[in-house]
Structure formats: C-alpha cells, structure tokens
Amino acid sequence: MEKRHILFMLEMYYPKPEPNGIVVHQVAKELIKLGYQVHVISYRIPGYPNEDQYDGVFIHRIKKRMFYKLREYGENNINTIKGKISYKLAKIINKIKKLIYLPWFPLASPTTVIRYYKKASLLHKKYKFDCVIGVFDPNDCLYAGVLFKNRFKDVKYGSYILDSLIYLSGQNYLPKRLKEKLTWKFEKMVYENSDIVFNMECHRRHHLGGKYEPFQTKMKFLDIPLFIPKKVKMDKRLFDTEKRHLVYMGSLFRGFRTPDYIYRIFKSINHKDGYQLHFYTRGSCEEDLLNYQYETGGAVIRHGFVEHSQINNIIANADFLINLGVSNSTAISSKIFDYMSTGKPIIHFYYNDDDVNLSYFEKYELSLMIKMDESLFEVNVDKVRNFLTISYGKTIESDTLLDIFYVNTPMYSASQFDNLTQSI
C-alpha cells in the first residue's frame, strides 16, 4: 500500500517543543503506525539542522520571528536587567506590529506567513501531500494554510484549533466590539478556506448554531490527545528526600493566571516546613516567584522554564502535581493529561465555576478541586492540608484511566486525521 503524506505547520517542535508541538508529535507517532509519512514545518532551533528527523517525523525548520528570540532571551535571563528589558521589548514589538496590521488582525508577521507558505509549497512539489494541517496557535500557520489551499485546491486542508480563536491575543488593548468584529473576520476566513476545522471538545457549545451554522458540516470536535498511561522513571533525584514536594509546570501571567492564591495556601499549610513548592514556569510572574522564594527561605523554588525532555523526571520526583486554570478562557489545560497519565495526586486551582477542566478532574479519583475564592480561603486551606495527608504515596492504575480517557489518547485523534485523508 502506498504511503499517504501529511504535513503539519506549527511553531516550536522537537527536540525543544512547546505545548502544541507536544500534541502534534503524539498524534504524528500514531499516524506513522497507520502507514503515514509525517512532515512538520516549525521554527529553527539553534544547533539543529534545518532539515531533520525525530522519531520518524520529517522536520523542516524555518526562520523564527524576532518576538520569540527576544522572549526566550528574556525568560532565560529574567534575573538580569537585559533579560527583563528583552522580555518587555518582545511584548511591546508584538503589540505594535498587531496594531500596524490591524485590518488583518491578528496578523503580526506577514513575512512569517510567507515563510510557512513557501516552504509548504516547495515540500508539496516533492512529496505530494494528501493532507496539510495548520495548527493554531500561532495564527501565522492558519494564514499560510489558507494561501496553500487557494493554490493547491486538490489537497485536503484542515485547521487544528488547539486554543480557541475567540480568545485571540489583543483583548487587552482593543475595544471589545472591534476585537469581536476582527476576530470573526479571521474565523470566517479560516472556516471558508478549510475542508475541516478541528475544534476542541471544550468549545463545542460555543460553536453550535448562531453565526457558525453555515460551517457545521466542516467542524469536528477533538479533545487534547495527551493521555498516554505511563510509569514515570526517576532518572535523577532532584529534591530533598526529607520533604514532600508539590510541583507546578506551565505558564503564569499577571491578570489571568497568577500564583498568589496557591502561594498563600502553601504558606498556611507549611508551618512545620515539611513541604516544598516548585514552579517550572515562564511568563510575567517570574519576579513574583523570586520574591516567594526569598520570603520562604527556599520553601518555594522558582526553577524557570525547562525543556520537555526533563518533564518526566520532574514529575517522577513530585509527590503532588499542581494545575492552575485561567480566569479569561474556556481553554482546557493540555498538561492535565500529562499529569493524569502518571496516576499521581493532583490539585487543580480554578477561578470560575464554568472552568472546563473540572469535568476531567471529576473523573479522576486522586484530585482535589479548589476554587480561588477569598471567602473560602480557610476552608480551602483545610481541604488542601487533608488531601496532602490522605493522598500521599497513592496512584491510580493505568488500565482504569485508559477506559475513562480514551478520547484523549493520540490514537483517537490520529484516527480522525486519517478519516480526513481517506475522504479524498
């Protein structure tokens, strides 16, 4: 049987992926098992070739936006003045560019769109893709996908929306009505030029009916495909064996995902200094974490951003895993499935009662859900203290979890991409 060829366009991929790269890679490995040749266009990584292979996936790297270079330098040097300036400069430049290209919102880098499009076109001439998938976020890949589809109309094109388009960046500096108008213009372009749009299951209700009615036949709803039952192995001991360790991994941002409530809960339960709270993070709260570390004499530790290759060992060292919801989004947190895959105890902190992560944690026996409400603070302190006591050292069996979370496996999502190419 002749191999089918599929191309994904996204930002950061292996061996130094960001969340969307992690998702795509798990699906890619399952597609390879189904007989596909999988290609990825992603940003360049210093020290790695522009044409590469990883776990059987063909990687084609293009020049990275200056925004990402400045942001990465800032995150890696957040303790220095140059690092802080670099991080703030990245945000300012990105905002200015989005204002310059406001009629094409949320476009910030036309040159990046062209890089994706040209690379995809050249690769198609060589490999004859059966299917091309633009992955959001970033929006550049969706713009490039539209250009590709308009040129190669016989190739199936799908948009893979891993973060809802309704929460496009810009809400902090654009008037609400203008942002809604521009966002819908962008969404409409995506739907009109895609053969299929893979939205997240957590956004199903939003996309049913109304202005989306003409596009219902183009929609398919998928869940985050990161549930892969595993026994994490401790390759290297990282923490003090005399203490119990809570670990948070992910981004933190002032205004909509802040660590303050978690920190105050932790201080309240740690009177005897028997715990340590670890933050492996990026975002705008790094200085806050450094202050926490100083105030607690090292009971809170800010580790900064780490590469994905280190995550399993960090989780293996953790006694408890911490997840934090977002105040301004209905997006699911992809790392909860990485957490759940291990069967370890998890504490989920959330802002709103409609937090979409709650429905998943309700199915997970070793979880505690804490609403970050000041009126519940003392009650929540007691809940967390009790949970840390009764769940310490416990895990859930993999087979039990697989039955519950099958639609969150890479196998399930890969089957849906296979259905798209089979419809040719």
Secondary structure, DSSP 8 states (H G I E B T S, - for coil): ---EEEEEE-S--TTS--HHHHHHHHHHHHHHHTTEEEEEEEE--TTS-SEEEETTEEEEEE---HHHHHHHHHHHTTTSHHHHHHHHHHHHHHHHHHHHTGGGTT---HHHHHHHHHHHHHHHHHH--SEEEEEESSTHHHHHHHHHHHH-TTSEEEEEESS-GGG-TTTTTS-HHHHHHHHHHHHHHHHHT-SEEEEEGGGHHHHSSGGGGGGGGGEEEE------------SS--S-TTSEEEEEEEEEBTTTB-SHHHHHHHHHH-TT--EEEEEEEEETTHHHHHHHHHHTTTSEEE-----GGGHHHHHHH-SEEEEE--TT-----THHHHHHTTT--EEEEESSTT-TTHHHHTT-TTEEEEE--GGGHHHHHHHHHHHHHHSTT----HHHHHHHSGGGSHHHHHHHHHHHHHT-
